[in-house]
């Protein structure tokens, strides 16, 4: 029995919907040219001046199993007075993509990555978001760091914002961390002791 139902090219349909709503589903030649230049001459990271060196901290990220576009890492440090210093690093794309450049203008037009289910239409070229600027494990990157100190009763005591060179020490996933979060308290304490021993 023949299937008489009409066949649809869902990729084409998704692209047409993007165009109908004012998006640019394809990267223009100027974006491709700028990307090729970045790939052939990656920016050199040299800590100093207003670029701090925080690569020694135990930064980690957490995302899906297959994610490569890591735009955030974090680390927390207990202080001697009972406060906790929290640092969140955001991928510093602006450091590699100058304002009003071809990639910047395209990103401003798109404003977001659109997930259609059949295809993702990226705001930035994947070679940039999943490679050059992604905060991948064991890779030095520039980041915009938000630092704040929280008191033992949960109040934010101080905050700061600055650029730094960072290095993701642990690319974690929800599936790998989830079981540990659901474990009994004594198992979580045991896991923390093991992690402390490994760091030392």
N, C-alpha and C positions, 0 to 999 in steps of 0.2 A: 504493500500500500504506500503510495507516494505521499510525502509530506508537502501539502500545498501551501503551508503557511509562508508568508513573506520572510525573506532573510534580510537582516539588518547588519550593517557594519557599525558596530557600537563605537569603535574608535572614531569614525567619521562623524557620527552623531554627537559625540562628546565635544569634538573640536568645533562643530557648527554651533553648538549651544554656547561654548566659550566666546566665539566671535559675536554671536547675537547679543551677548551681555557686555560687550565692550572690552573683552580681554584679548591679549595677544598670545595665542597658544604656542607659537613658534618663536624662537629667538632670532632676532634680525642679524644680518651679517656683521654689523658693528659690534654686537655682543660677542659673537664667535671670534672676531679678531682680537678683542680685548682679552678674552679668555685664553686664547692661544699665546698671547704675550705673557700673561701671568704664569702659564704652565711652563714656558720656556725660560722665564726668569723669575722664579719664586722670590717673594720678598724675604730679605735677610733679617732675622731677629737679633737685635743687639741690646740686651738689658742695660739700662743706664738712663740718667736724666729722669723723665717722667714715666719711664717704662720699668717697673719693678721686676725683680727676678723672684718668682714664687714657685719655681719648679720643684723645690724640695718638699713642699707640702703634700699630704696624702690625698690628693684630689681624686674624685671618682665621679662617674656619670651613671645614669640609669635610664634605660629605654627598652624598646622591644628587641627581640632576639636578632632581627635582621636590620635594625636601624644603623645607618652610617652617617646620617646628617645630625651629628651631635652638637647642639648649640649651647649646652649648659653643663657645667661641672660644679661640684660643691665640696666643701670640707668644713668641719667644725672642730674647734679646739677648746678644751676645758681650761679655764684660767685659775690661778692659785686662790683667788678670792671667791670662787664658786660661780662666777659668771662664765658664759660660753661665748666664744668669738666664732661667728659664722661668716664664711666667705662663699659667695656665689660668683662663678666666672661665666660670662656670656661671650661667645665667639665674636671676636672683633672684626667683622666683615668690612666695616668702614675703613679699617687700616689698610686693606688691600684694594678696595673699590672706592676711588675718589668720588666726591660729590659731583653730580652732573655728568659723570662718565656714562658710556653706553649701557653698562650693566646696571648702574644706579638708576638711570632714567627708566629702563625696562622694569626694574623692581618697583619703582614708584608707581608705574602704570598698573602693574599687576596687584600690588599691595599684599598678596598672600599666595601661598601654594594652594591650588584647587584640587581636591581629591574627589574624583568622579566615580570611583569604584572600578571603572574599566581602565582608567589611565590617570596618572597624576600630572598636572600641569604646573611645573615648578616656577616659583618666583625668581629663583637664581639658578644658573646652570649647575647641574649635578656635580660636575667636576670641581666646582667651587664649594657647594654646600656639603658634599660628602667627602671631599678630599682636602683641598688647599686650606680652607678655614675650619673644617670640622675638628672638634676636640677629641680626636681619636686617641686610643690608648698608646702610651709610649711615644707620643709625638709632641714636639714643642710647638706651641701656638700663642699668638697674642690674644688676650681676652680683656674685656671690660669687667672689673671686679667690684662687686658690691659687698662691702664689709660692714658688719654690725655686731655689737656686743649686747647680749641678752642677759639680764639678771636672773637669779634663781627663781624669782616669782613671775618671770615671763615678760618683763618690761624691756623695751629697747633703750639701752643706756647711751649708746653713741653709734654713729654711722659714718661711712666714708665711701668714696667712689674714685677709682683710679684705674689706669691701664697696667697690665703686667704680662710677663711671659709665664705660661703655666704648662704643666705636663700631666695629663690624665694618667693616674697610676692604676686605675681599676675601671674597666668598661663593663659595668654590671647590667643585668637584665632583670625584668620583672619576674620572669619565670624562675630564675635562679635564686632570687632574694625572697620571693613570696613565701615558700615553705618555711624559711627561717623565721619570718615575721609571725607566722601562725603557730610556731612551736611553743612548747611550754616555757615559762620564764627561766627555769633552771637550764634548759637547753640553750636559750639565747645567751645566758651568762657564760656558759661553756664556750660558745662560739666566739664571744668577745674575748675571752681569755686566750683562745687559740690565735685569734687575729693579732692580739697584743704581742704574743710570743713570736709570731712571724715577723712583726715589724721590728722587734728588738733583735 
